[in-house]
């Protein structure tokens, strides 16, 4: 998997184009190893520079140092972190519900297949139409529900 990284460099507070000696260093934080060692980055425009991180692993955390050797002082360096997508998506939102599960249930409610309208059981299914992601039970004619069941068995 690859990930496009970008940074902005300035000189005296203004975007700095034309930097010819700008390098990137990327560290894998699981063992602090240097995995990209001074690779050249590409200029974009208006002080922006990019690097295609082709060995990016969404399950890892990274520390990034951009070094524009052409600049001096505090404007020479830019820093960034990348947190793993697994860590952030598996983070608990409420109770034992993860961010990934929360997004899946919101998507089912907003854009999933629904059935059971005007009955006592209303279901909101996933996009694949394989799971009742949200099941509302004991629904009254006014729309009140007695219970809600969530199903994340396919995630």
N, C-alpha and C positions, 0 to 999 in steps of 0.2 A: 504494500500500500504506500502511496506517496502523499505528501502534504506540502502545499505551497506556503512558505514562510515569507514574511515581509517585515521590513523595518524602514524607518525614516531617519535620515541624517540631516543635521542643520549645521550652519556655520554662522555665528553671531545671531542666532535665532531664526535665520531664514533657511528654507529648504536648500540643500546643497546637491546640485546635479554634477555629473562629470567625475565622480570619484572613481579612480581606476584601480585602486588597491584596497578593496573592501573584502574582508574574509569572514567566514562564519565557523564557529566551533560549537559542536553539540555534544553534550555529555548525557549518558544514560544514567539516571539517578539510582537505579537498582544496585549498581556497583561502582558508580562514579567514573566509569570508563569514558574516555574520549572516543567518540565514534565517527565524528566528522572533524577532521583536523585541518583547519585553515583552507577550506574550499572557497573558491572565488564565487561571488554573488553577481547577479545581473542587475543593471540599472533599469528602472522603469520610467519614472518621470517625477518632477516636483520633489526631489530628494528621496524618492522611494526606491528601495532595492529589494530583490526577491531571491529566494533559493528554493529549489525543488528538493525536498527531503524525501528521497526515493526509498530509504530503508526505514521509514516511519513505522512504528508498531503501536497501534492504538491501545495496547494493554500496558504500555510503559510510560513513565514520567521522564521528562527531559529538561535540561537547563541549557540555554542558548546564549552565546556571547557573539555579538556582531562587532567586528573591529575594522574601522575605517582608518587605515594607517595614514592616509593623506591628511586627516584632521588631527588636532591636538586638544589637550585638556578634556573637560567633561563631555565634549561633543564627539570625541573619538569613538566611544563605545555605546552600544545599545544592548539591552538584556531582555530575556524573555524566559518564560517557563511554559511547558506544555504538560498538562495533567492528563493522565490516561482517561480515555473515554469510558473504560470499564469502571474505574473508580467513581467517576462522576455520575454515571448512569445507575450504578448500584447503590448510591447513597440513599439512605432512608429519608423519606419525606414526612411520613406520619405513621405511627404504630410500627408495622413491619412492611409497609408499602415503599418500594424503591421508586426512584425517579423514572426508570424505564417502565415499570408497571403503571405508574401514574399517567405517563404519556400514552401508553397503549390504551388505557381505559378512556382517557379524554378523546383520543382519536376515534375509538369505537362509538362513543356518544355523539361526536360531531359529524363523522363521515362514514360510520359503519352501517351495516344492514340492520334494520329494526323490524321487529315483529311483535305481535301481541297487543297492538294499540287498542284501546277501549276494552281491554280485558283485565283480569286481576294479575296477570303476569306479563311484563314487558321485557323484551330482550334486546340488547344492543350487541351485535356480533362483530368479530374482527373482520378485516377486509377480505381475508381468505374464505370467510363464511364457514369456518370450522369450529369456532368456539363462541359460546355466549359470554362475551367479555364482561358484560354487566347484566345481571338479572334482578329486576325489581319485582318483588312478590307482595301479595296482598294489597294491590293497588285499588284504591277506592275510586268512585266516579269523579271525585274532586281532584284526583291526581296524587293523593297522599299514598305513601308506600309503607308497608309494615316492615319490610326487610330488604336488604341489598346484598347480593352475592357477587363476588368478583372471581373471575377465572383467568389465571395466568399460566395454565398448564402448557401452552404452546411456546412460551418465551424461554 
